[in-house]
Amino acid sequence: MSGKNTLLVDKNKMPLAMGIAFVAFTTQFGGGFASGAQIYQYFINYGIWCLILPLLTQGLYSLFFWYGMRYAYKHKTYDYRSFSDSFYGKTRHVMSNLYEICYLIMIGTASAAAFATGGSTLETLFGLPYWLCTVLVAAFIFVIALFGTEVVRKCASTLSVLIIIGLLLVLVPNIIAQWDSIVASAARMSAGEMTVLSKESGAFGPALWSAVLYFFFQLASVSVMYQHVEPVTDVKQINRAAIGMFVCNFFAMELSIVGLLAVSYVAELATASVPMLVLVQNGVGAGVLTPVISLLIILGAISTAVNMISGIVTRCVNAVERRMDSPAKKQKGHLLRNAVFTLIFVFIAFGIAQFGLMAVVSKGYAYLGYAALITLFIPFVIHAIGTKGRDI
């Protein structure tokens, strides 16, 4: 009887742990990743080091997400503002507000870019006006984010499975078909020859900094994870989630890098906006896999925006409900409050996406990385050293 109960507990823990891992997966791997553009910008353009640096990037990502979630679980801080006020302690009046700015930069860059990417892909696929395509993306995001954390987590799990299946469908056949090109590209990189898109030297230092900068701006999204810690009943679930996110994220990134090496010296890459499409067009199954790539980009864009908008909605709703003196009042208007804040932040991201200022958005990622360095990376390291890890 005791063995049966233990088995039931374990079965209940695993889906939650993997659900949390998949939220982290869909937050990081949006449309920019699915298109291959992000992989080239931060990894392949820096030479042969692209094959090993994902270990560092995803290791840091999982470690810092694990630390943040453990703290949120121990201190019961289930939105990023309550987390910040607790975590920053005496400096919270300055640091919590600085992090609010960091999060708003993330909404204005990552979420707006997700809208723009999803809208542009739908426009290309169906020939609809761009503004209408972004309205469709906004409506889908609004519906998912409206119903709160559990729905977002379930959606992230579903989208993660679809994205992983899509990546396998696109990459595995093309890696097999273009293996000779991949090996040749790796040899040219090892010899110091840079790819078509690269303006770098191939030195390790710049490659390392690019990978770390990628980690910094991804670290900003750790705050979307705190709301998903609330149903956790054991720190082992968080430990499993961290392992799960490392395995999924590293596998997806490494598989994409290896596949995209096949076209890293192809001339048409210089003018392509979707490197993954160049891979398919030079490989196998272009007729079937082109729609799959488009679907991946749309799913990736939607998943990123949903997670980020859900994070700030949870923060705002919790702030309002903390001022209420009875559970009945909190429960009565909870969905309406969710709807109002979801609508506000979906509209903000939608509005920014209408400008199509992708150069500004690109710069925004760098600013986001530096903001995360100041408000998250350095404080997390100081906190871990100062407490010797005993506060999580």
JOGI-V128021 format. One record per helix or strand of 3 or more residues. SS is the DSSP state (h for helix, s for strand). FROM is the first residue (numbers start at 0). TO is the last residue. If there is no record, write none. Layout:
ss = [SS | SS]
from = [FROM | FROM]
to = [TO | TO]
This chain:
ss = [h | h | h | h | h | h | h | h | h | h | h | h | h | h | h | h | h | h]
from = [1 | 30 | 36 | 43 | 49 | 79 | 88 | 129 | 148 | 178 | 203 | 234 | 266 | 274 | 285 | 326 | 333 | 357]
to = [27 | 34 | 41 | 45 | 74 | 86 | 125 | 145 | 176 | 189 | 228 | 262 | 270 | 280 | 320 | 331 | 352 | 386]
